[in-house]
Amino acid sequence: MVEITENQPAPAFVLPTDGGGQAALADFAGKSVVLYFYPKADTPGCTTEGLNFSALADQFAAANTVVIGVSRDAVKKLDRFKAKHDLKVVLGSDEDGVVCEAYGTWIMKKLYGREYMGVERATFLIDGAGLVRRVWRSVKVKGHAEQVLDAARSL
């Protein structure tokens, strides 16, 4: 598994996004980027996380920070998820798992004694120069978006 650490260059990415767009790390030079990985669109924890980041969208923008949620869901599913919950963040589709692999978030998980591969709930704060400044692994949703906003403001 890839281990992303603080103060190392962030792996480059290009992702198709909701609404037929595209997001690439290179597009955000000079801005901070919050890249948050979540297991599956429209599930309880992932919906709450999206809503929490969306509630703070204006404050992230004021901190010169773009928020991008990444899952392995197809763009069509992301479009429905965003519209259903009126999310204010960019949602990136990593169907082939390349970005999850690059950030080390495609991991072995356990549920009810069953092992399977899945997306780890993790967040990376990348500064305007493309360096990873903060890493949160095995994220607990409650209060997380606020922690990330505080870190983004400190850059």
BAMI-987066 format. One line per 3 residues: their letters; for each residue y, z, x of N, C-alpha, C, O, CB. Coordinates in pm, whole numbers, plus 50000, padded with zeros to 5 digits. Glycine has a CB too. Example, Ala and Ser with C-alpha at 12.3 -4.5 7.8 and 13.67 -1.06 7.14 Angstrom:
as> 49431 50780 51319 49550 50780 51230 49670 50780 51320 49668 50846 51424 49553 50905 51131 ~ 49775 50708 51285 49894 50714 51367 50003 50787 51290 50114 50804 51341 49940 50572 51408
This chain:
mve> 49881 50000 50084 50000 50000 50000 50125 50000 50088 50130 50068 50191 50000 50122 49905 ~ 50222 49925 50048 50350 49920 50117 50425 50051 50092 50426 50101 49979 50434 49797 50070 ~ 50485 50105 50194 50565 50227 50177 50711 50194 50208 50746 50168 50323 50512 50343 50270
ite> 50793 50196 50106 50936 50170 50124 51003 50304 50153 50987 50401 50079 50998 50100 49996 ~ 51080 50308 50261 51148 50432 50298 51299 50411 50298 51348 50298 50300 51101 50480 50436 ~ 51370 50522 50295 51515 50515 50293 51569 50459 50424 51511 50480 50531 51575 50655 50267
nqp> 51680 50385 50413 51751 50324 50525 51679 50205 50587 51713 50164 50698 51775 50425 50630 ~ 51582 50149 50517 51521 50025 50563 51571 49912 50474 51612 49937 50360 51363 50033 50560 ~ 51570 49787 50524 51613 49676 50440 51523 49664 50316 51401 49676 50325 51611 49544 50520
apa> 51585 49641 50202 51510 49624 50077 51438 49490 50080 51496 49390 50124 51603 49635 49953 ~ 51314 49485 50033 51247 49355 50022 51325 49263 49928 51367 49305 49820 51101 49373 49973 ~ 51343 49139 49969 51412 49041 49885 51328 49016 49760 51206 49027 49763 51439 48907 49963
fvl> 51394 48983 49651 51323 48948 49529 51402 48846 49450 51524 48838 49461 51297 49073 49443 ~ 51330 48769 49371 51386 48678 49272 51298 48694 49149 51177 48671 49155 51391 48527 49323 ~ 51358 48734 49037 51283 48759 48914 51343 48683 48796 51465 48680 48781 51279 48908 48884
ptd> 51258 48622 48713 51310 48573 48586 51346 48694 48500 51278 48797 48506 51206 48479 48512 ~ 51452 48683 48423 51499 48797 48344 51504 48764 48196 51489 48649 48154 51637 48841 48391 ~ 51525 48870 48118 51545 48852 47975 51659 48753 47954 51747 48741 48038 51575 48988 47905
ggg> 51655 48684 47843 51762 48590 47812 51756 48461 47891 51851 48382 47886 51893 48654 47834 ~ 51646 48438 47964 51632 48313 48039 51706 48309 48170 51724 48202 48227 51677 48201 47955 ~ 51751 48424 48218 51823 48428 48344 51734 48450 48464 51612 48436 48458 51927 48535 48339
qaa> 51799 48486 48572 51729 48514 48697 51809 48619 48773 51932 48619 48770 51711 48383 48783 ~ 51738 48708 48841 51803 48809 48925 51742 48804 49064 51620 48811 49080 51790 48951 48862 ~ 51827 48792 49163 51782 48793 49303 51864 48896 49377 51984 48911 49353 51796 48650 49368
lad> 51801 48967 49468 51873 49067 49546 51995 49005 49613 52102 49067 49618 51781 49131 49651 ~ 51979 48884 49665 52089 48817 49734 52211 48795 49645 52323 48782 49695 52042 48683 49789 ~ 52190 48789 49512 52302 48767 49418 52397 48886 49413 52511 48873 49366 52247 48739 49279
fag> 52352 49002 49460 52428 49125 49441 52487 49181 49570 52516 49300 49578 52341 49228 49378 ~ 52505 49096 49671 52565 49142 49797 52699 49208 49766 52780 49154 49691 52584 49023 49898 ~ 52721 49325 49825 52845 49399 49802 52838 49494 49684 52928 49575 49665 52957 49303 49782
ksv> 52732 49485 49605 52710 49577 49493 52585 49657 49521 52495 49612 49592 52698 49500 49356 ~ 52580 49777 49465 52456 49854 49472 52364 49805 49360 52410 49756 49257 52484 50008 49459 ~ 52234 49819 49382 52134 49777 49284 52038 49893 49261 51983 49950 49355 52057 49650 49332
vly> 52018 49926 49134 51912 50018 49095 51797 49931 49047 51810 49859 48948 51959 50121 48982 ~ 51685 49938 49118 51565 49866 49079 51466 49970 49030 51408 50045 49109 51506 49780 49199 ~ 51447 49975 48898 51353 50074 48846 51230 50002 48789 51242 49909 48709 51419 50163 48737
fyp> 51115 50048 48832 50987 49991 48790 50930 50077 48679 50930 50200 48690 50888 49979 48910 ~ 50880 50014 48574 50821 50087 48463 50693 50016 48421 50682 49894 48434 50921 50098 48343 ~ 50595 50092 48369 50463 50033 48342 50457 49926 48234 50394 49822 48256 50372 50140 48305
kad> 50520 49947 48117 50499 49852 48008 50612 49861 47905 50646 49970 47858 50364 49877 47941 ~ 50668 49747 47873 50776 49741 47775 50731 49793 47640 50617 49773 47598 50828 49598 47762 ~ 50823 49859 47573 50806 49905 47434 50699 50013 47419 50638 50025 47313 50772 49788 47346
tpg> 50676 50090 47523 50593 50211 47514 50689 50330 47519 50802 50314 47565 50483 50217 47631 ~ 50648 50447 47473 50743 50558 47457 50824 50594 47583 50947 50598 47576 50669 50678 47413 ~ 50759 50620 47695 50832 50659 47816 50921 50548 47868 51033 50573 47912 50736 50702 47924
ctt> 50871 50427 47863 50947 50313 47915 51068 50283 47826 51174 50244 47875 50857 50189 47926 ~ 51051 50300 47696 51163 50281 47604 51270 50387 47629 51388 50356 47636 51115 50287 47457 ~ 51228 50513 47642 51323 50621 47669 51399 50595 47799 51520 50614 47805 51251 50756 47676
egl> 51327 50552 47902 51392 50525 48030 51495 50413 48016 51606 50423 48068 51287 50488 48137 ~ 51458 50306 47947 51551 50195 47925 51673 50238 47847 51785 50198 47878 51481 50082 47852 ~ 51652 50320 47744 51764 50372 47664 51855 50462 47748 51977 50457 47736 51712 50449 47542
nfs> 51794 50545 47834 51874 50636 47918 51960 50558 48017 52078 50590 48035 51782 50733 47993 ~ 51902 50457 48083 51982 50375 48175 52088 50297 48097 52201 50282 48145 51890 50276 48254 ~ 52054 50248 47976 52150 50174 47894 52268 50261 47852 52382 50214 47850 52081 50118 47771
ala> 52241 50387 47820 52347 50479 47777 52450 50500 47888 52565 50533 47862 52288 50614 47735 ~ 52407 50480 48012 52496 50501 48127 52543 50369 48189 52601 50369 48297 52425 50585 48233 ~ 52517 50258 48120 52546 50125 48177 52692 50111 48221 52719 50059 48329 52513 50017 48076
dqf> 52785 50157 48139 52927 50146 48175 52959 50228 48299 53040 50187 48383 53016 50191 48058 ~ 52896 50344 48311 52921 50429 48428 52859 50369 48555 52917 50379 48663 52865 50570 48404 ~ 52742 50306 48541 52685 50236 48657 52776 50121 48698 52801 50100 48816 52541 50183 48625
aaa> 52827 50045 48600 52918 49934 48630 53043 49985 48701 53092 49922 48795 52957 49858 48501 ~ 53095 50099 48657 53214 50158 48720 53184 50200 48864 53275 50207 48947 53264 50278 48639 ~ 53058 50228 48894 53016 50265 49030 52972 50141 49109 52907 50153 49213 52901 50368 49025
ntv> 53008 50020 49059 52975 49894 49126 52824 49880 49148 52778 49838 49254 53049 49885 49261 ~ 52749 49917 49044 52603 49919 49054 52540 49841 48938 52578 49860 48822 52551 50064 49055 ~ 52445 49754 48970 52368 49677 48873 52234 49748 48853 52172 49791 48950 52348 49528 48920
vig> 52190 49759 48728 52062 49822 48697 51964 49715 48649 51993 49641 48555 52079 49934 48591 ~ 51848 49709 48715 51745 49611 48680 51613 49686 48659 51563 49752 48750 51731 49501 48790 ~ 51559 49674 48539 51426 49729 48509 51322 49622 48535 51340 49507 48494 51417 49780 48363
vsr> 51212 49659 48602 51109 49562 48638 50973 49607 48584 50932 49721 48603 51102 49545 48792 ~ 50906 49515 48515 50768 49539 48471 50691 49408 48488 50749 49305 48523 50763 49590 48322 ~ 50563 49414 48461 50480 49293 48472 50471 49221 48338 50388 49131 48322 50340 49328 48523
dav> 50555 49259 48243 50557 49194 48112 50619 49054 48122 50702 49028 48209 50634 49280 48011 ~ 50577 48966 48032 50634 48831 48024 50777 48838 47973 50815 48933 47904 50548 48742 47931 ~ 50857 48739 48007 50998 48733 47967 51012 48743 47815 51101 48813 47766 51063 48603 48018
kkl> 50926 48675 47739 50936 48681 47592 50923 48824 47542 50995 48866 47451 50827 48592 47527 ~ 50831 48900 47601 50814 49040 47561 50940 49119 47598 50983 49206 47522 50689 49102 47628 ~ 50997 49091 47714 51120 49161 47756 51236 49129 47661 51316 49216 47630 51157 49122 47901
drf> 51244 49004 47617 51349 48966 47521 51336 49048 47392 51435 49099 47341 51340 48815 47488 ~ 51213 49060 47342 51191 49138 47218 51223 49286 47241 51288 49349 47158 51043 49122 47170 ~ 51179 49340 47354 51201 49480 47389 51352 49510 47397 51399 49610 47343 51133 49514 47525
kak> 51425 49423 47465 51569 49443 47481 51641 49436 47347 51727 49519 47318 51628 49339 47578 ~ 51605 49338 47264 51671 49322 47134 51637 49437 47040 51725 49487 46970 51630 49189 47071 ~ 51511 49478 47037 51467 49584 46947 51540 49715 46973 51574 49787 46879 51316 49605 46961
hdl> 51565 49746 47101 51624 49875 47138 51770 49862 47185 51831 49961 47227 51541 49939 47247 ~ 51826 49740 47176 51964 49715 47218 51990 49767 47360 52089 49836 47386 52063 49781 47119 ~ 51900 49731 47451 51913 49776 47590 52027 49702 47660 52051 49584 47635 51781 49756 47667
kvv> 52096 49773 47748 52214 49719 47817 52189 49692 47965 52283 49668 48041 52331 49815 47803 ~ 52063 49695 48006 52029 49670 48146 51955 49536 48156 51903 49486 48057 51942 49785 48205 ~ 51952 49480 48275 51878 49358 48301 51730 49394 48309 51693 49494 48372 51928 49286 48433
lgs> 51645 49314 48247 51500 49336 48256 51438 49218 48329 51452 49103 48288 51437 49352 48114 ~ 51369 49249 48439 51305 49146 48521 51156 49140 48496 51090 49243 48482 51332 49171 48668 ~ 51102 49019 48491 50959 48998 48469 50890 48967 48601 50921 48868 48668 50936 48884 48368
ded> 50796 49053 48638 50718 49035 48761 50573 49011 48723 50483 49084 48765 50732 49159 48856 ~ 50550 48905 48642 50415 48880 48590 50310 48866 48699 50197 48913 48681 50416 48754 48506 ~ 50345 48804 48810 50247 48785 48917 50235 48907 49009 50149 48910 49097 50284 48663 48998
gvv> 50323 49006 48990 50313 49130 49068 50365 49125 49210 50346 49221 49285 50174 49171 49072 ~ 50428 49016 49249 50476 49002 49387 50579 49109 49422 50574 49166 49531 50535 48863 49408 ~ 50673 49135 49332 50779 49233 49361 50721 49375 49358 50757 49459 49440 50896 49220 49259
cea> 50631 49402 49263 50564 49532 49260 50489 49557 49391 50494 49667 49445 50466 49541 49139 ~ 50420 49456 49441 50349 49469 49569 50448 49495 49682 50425 49581 49767 50265 49342 49599 ~ 50559 49420 49684 50657 49433 49793 50718 49573 49797 50753 49623 49905 50767 49327 49776
ygt> 50732 49636 49681 50792 49770 49674 50686 49881 49666 50721 49999 49654 50884 49778 49554 ~ 50559 49844 49673 50452 49944 49673 50434 50017 49543 50391 50132 49542 50477 50042 49780 ~ 50467 49951 49431 50456 50018 49300 50333 49974 49221 50312 50022 49109 50580 49992 49219
wim> 50252 49884 49275 50126 49844 49210 50019 49934 49271 49974 49912 49383 50093 49689 49231 ~ 49977 50034 49194 49894 50141 49249 49771 50170 49162 49763 50128 49047 49975 50268 49267 ~ 49677 50243 49222 49561 50292 49147 49608 50411 49063 49670 50504 49115 49443 50333 49242
kkl> 49578 50406 48934 49615 50515 48842 49488 50569 48777 49384 50505 48775 49716 50465 48734 ~ 49502 50690 48724 49390 50750 48652 49436 50797 48516 49544 50854 48501 49330 50869 48732 ~ 49354 50770 48415 49382 50817 48280 49249 50850 48214 49161 50765 48201 49462 50709 48197
ygr> 49235 50974 48173 49112 51019 48108 48989 50987 48193 48885 50945 48141 49098 50955 47970 ~ 49002 51006 48323 48890 50984 48414 48865 50839 48451 48777 50810 48533 48768 51039 48354 ~ 48940 50747 48392 48924 50605 48421 49026 50563 48526 49143 50600 48517 48942 50520 48291
eym> 48983 50488 48625 49075 50438 48727 49110 50292 48698 49024 50214 48657 49013 50451 48869 ~ 49235 50258 48719 49279 50121 48696 49407 50097 48777 49474 50192 48818 49304 50094 48544 ~ 49438 49970 48799 49563 49936 48869 49675 49927 48767 49657 49874 48657 49548 49802 48949
gve> 49792 49979 48805 49907 49975 48716 50036 49995 48792 50036 50022 48912 49894 50080 48607 ~ 50146 49982 48722 50279 49996 48781 50317 50144 48785 50314 50213 48683 50384 49913 48702 ~ 50353 50191 48903 50404 50327 48918 50549 50330 48869 50626 50240 48898 50395 50375 49066
rat> 50585 50435 48794 50723 50452 48754 50799 50500 48879 50783 50614 48923 50738 50556 48633 ~ 50879 50412 48934 50951 50441 49059 51086 50372 49056 51104 50270 48988 50868 50396 49184 ~ 51182 50427 49130 51317 50372 49132 51366 50364 49276 51340 50452 49358 51414 50458 49047
fli> 51437 50254 49305 51494 50232 49438 51643 50205 49421 51683 50122 49340 51423 50113 49511 ~ 51724 50275 49498 51869 50252 49500 51900 50177 49628 51878 50227 49738 51950 50386 49491 ~ 51953 50056 49612 51981 49966 49724 52132 49953 49736 52200 49927 49636 51913 49826 49704
dga> 52185 49970 49856 52331 49961 49873 52377 49816 49884 52295 49724 49885 52376 50040 49996 ~ 52508 49797 49892 52566 49664 49894 52530 49582 50016 52549 49460 50017 52713 49674 49886 ~ 52478 49647 50121 52435 49577 50242 52285 49545 50237 52230 49487 50331 52467 49661 50366
glv> 52219 49583 50128 52077 49553 50114 51983 49656 50173 51865 49627 50195 52050 49423 50176 ~ 52034 49777 50200 51948 49884 50252 51903 49976 50139 51981 50009 50050 52023 49966 50361 ~ 51778 50017 50144 51727 50115 50048 51788 50250 50085 51767 50299 50196 51568 50122 50048
rrv> 51863 50308 49995 51931 50435 50024 51861 50555 49962 51868 50666 50015 52073 50430 49975 ~ 51792 50535 49848 51717 50644 49784 51591 50586 49724 51589 50473 49676 51803 50717 49676 ~ 51484 50666 49725 51357 50629 49665 51310 50745 49578 51305 50859 49623 51250 50592 49775
wrs> 51276 50714 49455 51216 50812 49364 51079 50759 49326 51068 50648 49273 51306 50837 49236 ~ 50974 50836 49353 50836 50798 49318 50786 50888 49205 50837 50998 49185 50742 50809 49443 ~ 50687 50840 49132 50626 50918 49022 50734 50982 48935 50733 51103 48910 50531 51027 49079
vkv> 50826 50899 48891 50944 50944 48817 50907 51010 48685 50821 50962 48611 51037 50827 48791 ~ 50973 51121 48658 50972 51183 48525 51100 51134 48457 51209 51146 48514 50964 51345 48533 ~ 51088 51081 48336 51199 51013 48270 51317 51106 48240 51432 51067 48260 51151 50950 48142
kgh> 51290 51226 48194 51398 51316 48151 51494 51346 48266 51454 51399 48370 51339 51449 48096 ~ 51621 51310 48247 51724 51337 48347 51728 51241 48464 51815 51252 48550 51707 51473 48398 ~ 51634 51146 48469 51626 51058 48585 51746 50963 48597 51803 50949 48705 51498 50976 48577
aeq> 51786 50899 48488 51897 50804 48493 52024 50874 48545 52101 50814 48620 51923 50742 48353 ~ 52045 50999 48504 52162 51075 48551 52154 51102 48701 52256 51094 48770 52173 51208 48475 ~ 52034 51134 48751 52016 51156 48896 52049 51029 48974 52116 51034 49078 51871 51200 48927
vld> 52002 50916 48923 52025 50789 48990 52174 50754 48988 52227 50705 49088 51943 50678 48923 ~ 52240 50779 48876 52384 50755 48867 52460 50841 48968 52552 50792 49034 52435 50784 48724 ~ 52424 50967 48979 52490 51054 49078 52473 50999 49219 52567 51000 49299 52435 51197 49070
aar> 52353 50952 49250 52327 50895 49383 52408 50767 49404 52463 50745 49512 52177 50867 49402 ~ 52415 50682 49300 52490 50556 49311 52638 50583 49334 52704 50512 49411 52471 50470 49184 ~ 52690 50686 49268 52831 50720 49287 52861 50767 49429 52974 50755 49476 52872 50828 49188
sl> 52760 50820 49497 52781 50876 49631 52776 50769 49741 52803 50798 49857 52677 50982 49658 ~ 52740 50646 49704 52732 50540 49807 52870 50490 49843 52883 50401 49927 52645 50423 49758
